[in-house]
Amino acid sequence: MNPNQIYGLILNQGEHQMSTNSRQETLIEQEVTYTLEINGNFFIIENVPARVCVETGERFFAPETVERLQEIVWENKRPKRVIETPVFDFAS
């Protein structure tokens, strides 16, 4: 058996349990907010479908979702809304 092989089990209501050897992870399907910074420009994309690990908060995206995220960023369409946000320097 490959020690890096991951096993998954689908549970009720879109939950999935994954294990790598003895470690268990529970993944739930939910919509998340995806943020990205490119060359000083910030993008916030809401309602993105993802699998989220209950134990770690790590988010996993389907390949089709990643492709759509890339399209949204590179299309230069007018956003649903624009927000202003403060920027802080951790070192100061």
C-alpha positions as CSV (number, residue, x, y, z in Angstrom):
1,M,0.0,0.0,0.0
2,N,1.3,3.5,-0.9
3,P,1.8,5.4,2.4
4,N,0.7,8.7,0.7
5,Q,-2.5,7.2,-0.7
6,I,-5.6,9.0,0.4
7,Y,-8.9,7.3,1.1
8,G,-12.3,9.1,1.1
9,L,-15.7,8.2,2.4
10,I,-18.8,10.3,1.5
11,L,-21.0,11.0,4.5
12,N,-24.5,12.6,4.9
13,Q,-25.2,16.1,3.7
14,G,-22.1,16.5,1.5
15,E,-19.5,15.7,4.2
16,H,-16.5,13.6,3.2
17,Q,-14.0,11.8,5.5
18,M,-10.5,11.5,4.2
19,S,-7.6,9.7,5.9
20,T,-3.9,9.6,5.1
21,N,-2.7,6.6,7.1
22,S,-4.1,7.2,10.6
23,R,-5.0,10.9,10.2
24,Q,-8.7,11.6,9.7
25,E,-10.0,14.7,7.9
26,T,-13.7,15.6,7.5
27,L,-14.5,17.7,4.4
28,I,-17.7,19.6,4.0
29,E,-19.0,21.3,0.9
30,Q,-19.6,24.9,1.3
31,E,-19.4,28.3,-0.4
32,V,-16.3,30.4,0.6
33,T,-14.9,33.8,-0.2
34,Y,-11.7,33.6,-2.3
35,T,-9.2,36.4,-2.2
36,L,-6.2,37.0,-4.5
37,E,-3.6,39.7,-4.9
38,I,-1.9,40.2,-8.2
39,N,0.6,43.1,-8.7
40,G,-1.0,45.1,-5.9
41,N,-4.6,44.6,-7.1
42,F,-6.9,42.6,-4.8
43,F,-9.7,40.4,-6.0
44,I,-12.5,39.1,-3.7
45,I,-14.7,36.5,-5.2
46,E,-17.7,35.4,-3.2
47,N,-19.8,32.3,-3.1
48,V,-17.1,30.0,-4.5
49,P,-17.9,26.3,-4.1
50,A,-15.2,24.4,-2.1
51,R,-14.6,21.4,0.1
52,V,-13.4,22.7,3.5
53,C,-11.5,20.5,6.0
54,V,-13.3,20.8,9.4
55,E,-10.1,20.1,11.3
56,T,-7.7,22.4,9.5
57,G,-9.8,24.9,7.5
58,E,-7.9,24.0,4.4
59,R,-10.0,24.6,1.2
60,F,-10.0,22.4,-1.9
61,F,-11.3,23.6,-5.2
62,A,-12.5,21.5,-8.2
63,P,-10.5,22.0,-11.4
64,E,-13.6,23.6,-13.1
65,T,-13.8,26.1,-10.1
66,V,-10.1,27.0,-10.5
67,E,-10.7,27.6,-14.2
68,R,-13.7,29.8,-13.5
69,L,-11.8,31.8,-10.9
70,Q,-9.0,32.5,-13.4
71,E,-11.6,33.6,-16.0
72,I,-13.2,36.0,-13.5
73,V,-9.9,37.6,-12.6
74,W,-8.6,38.0,-16.2
75,E,-12.0,39.0,-17.8
76,N,-11.7,42.6,-16.5
77,K,-15.5,42.7,-16.1
78,R,-17.1,45.3,-13.9
79,P,-17.3,43.9,-10.3
80,K,-20.6,43.4,-8.5
81,R,-19.4,46.0,-6.0
82,V,-16.1,47.8,-4.9
83,I,-15.0,48.0,-1.3
84,E,-12.4,50.2,0.4
85,T,-10.2,48.5,3.0
86,P,-7.5,49.7,5.3
87,V,-4.0,48.4,4.9
88,F,-1.7,47.9,8.0
89,D,2.1,47.1,8.2
90,F,2.7,44.3,10.6
91,A,6.2,45.6,11.4
92,S,5.1,49.0,12.6
